Amino acid sequence: MKLIFRNCKRIEYIILGITILLLIYAAITLIIQTGLSWLFDADYLDKYGSFLGGIAAFISIYYLYQTLKEQGRQFQIQNFESKYFELIKFNREKANSLLNKK
């Protein structure tokens, strides 16, 4: 599982960098719009919270996609392993039956 996520590190760093830049930009515009007052207007905070929620939703969708892709790959591996071991078991049974006939 670490192998898939190791390949996506560059994309994750790019998303994280863009997110940090957007958050800094949003914080600066929030401070400028309120006149550098720490008593923020609820309307401005609502916009800022909606922006953060959108970014969090985007990041969670990305990680959900990566997780589902990895689960599909793991399912294919398990399916192959079960078929492979069934064939080995079947082959072993046939070999034992041939040895017992002699």
C-alpha positions in Angstrom: 0.0 0.0 0.0 2.9 2.3 0.7 4.1 1.8 -2.8 1.1 3.5 -4.4 1.1 6.4 -2.1 4.9 6.8 -2.5 4.3 7.4 -6.2 1.8 10.2 -5.4 4.1 12.3 -3.2 4.8 14.9 -5.8 1.1 15.4 -6.5 0.4 15.7 -2.7 3.2 18.3 -2.3 1.8 20.3 -5.2 -1.8 20.2 -3.7 -0.4 21.1 -0.2 1.6 24.0 -1.6 -1.4 25.4 -3.6 -3.6 25.0 -0.5 -1.2 26.8 1.7 -0.9 29.7 -0.8 -4.6 29.9 -1.1 -5.1 29.9 2.6 -2.5 32.7 3.1 -4.2 34.7 0.3 -7.6 34.2 1.9 -6.3 35.2 5.3 -4.7 38.3 4.0 -7.8 39.4 2.1 -9.9 38.7 5.2 -7.7 40.9 7.3 -7.7 43.7 4.6 -11.5 43.6 4.2 -12.0 43.9 8.0 -9.6 46.8 8.3 -7.0 44.8 10.3 -9.5 44.3 13.2 -9.4 41.1 15.1 -13.2 41.4 15.7 -14.1 39.8 12.4 -17.5 40.2 10.9 -19.5 37.0 10.8 -20.1 37.4 7.1 -16.4 37.4 6.3 -15.8 34.4 8.6 -18.6 32.6 6.8 -16.8 33.1 3.5 -13.5 32.0 4.9 -15.0 28.9 6.5 -16.7 28.0 3.2 -13.4 28.3 1.4 -11.6 26.0 3.9 -14.5 23.5 3.7 -14.1 23.4 -0.1 -10.4 22.8 0.1 -10.9 20.1 2.7 -13.5 18.4 0.5 -11.2 18.5 -2.5 -8.3 16.9 -0.5 -10.6 14.2 1.0 -11.9 13.3 -2.5 -8.4 12.9 -3.7 -7.4 10.6 -0.9 -10.7 8.7 -1.2 -9.8 8.1 -4.9 -6.3 6.9 -4.0 -7.7 4.5 -1.3 -10.3 3.0 -3.6 -7.7 2.5 -6.3 -5.4 0.7 -3.9 -8.3 -1.4 -2.6 -9.1 -2.5 -6.1 -5.5 -3.5 -6.7 -5.4 -5.4 -3.4 -8.7 -7.2 -4.4 -7.2 -8.3 -7.7 -4.1 -9.6 -6.0 -6.2 -11.6 -3.5 -8.4 -12.9 -6.2 -5.3 -14.1 -8.2 -3.8 -15.7 -5.0 -6.9 -17.6 -4.2 -7.2 -19.0 -7.7 -3.5 -19.8 -7.8 -3.7 -21.7 -4.5 -6.8 -23.6 -5.6 -4.9 -24.7 -8.8 -2.0 -25.9 -6.6 -4.4 -27.8 -4.3 -6.1 -29.3 -7.4 -2.8 -30.3 -8.9 -1.6 -31.8 -5.6 -4.8 -33.9 -5.3 -4.5 -35.2 -8.9 -0.8 -36.1 -8.3 -1.7 -37.9 -5.1 -4.5 -39.8 -6.9 -2.1 -40.8 -9.7 0.5 -42.1 -7.1 -2.2 -44.0 -5.2 -3.3 -45.8 -8.4 0.1 -47.4 -9.0 
